[in-house]
Amino acid sequence: QLEAEVLTLSSHSSKTSYDVAVDLSEMELKKILIEKIEGNKSIQISDEQRNLYKALVEAYESDKIILDTYGETVTLKRRRDD
């Protein structure tokens, strides 16, 4: 849903806007996976699964920082191109 909204808004803009939309959907999937893992407490099963969970959370947080930082830059750039 969010990806479709972003793609609709950026249909006449650069590939960079599409990349942001793809990143948003990947972030949503990561968030869903994190919530599922936390919900069924599967991180408590083994060290390997706990480490994978931690890596997933770190990747999600990094993606969130990147989109928070550069997402506005892409939006501003797109507006100048219009």
Buried (B, 14 or more C-beta within 10 A) or exposed (E): EEBEEBBEEBEEBEEBBBEBBEBBBBBBEBBEBBEEBEEEEBBEEEEEEBEBBEEBBEBBEEBBEEBEEBBEEBBEBBEEEE
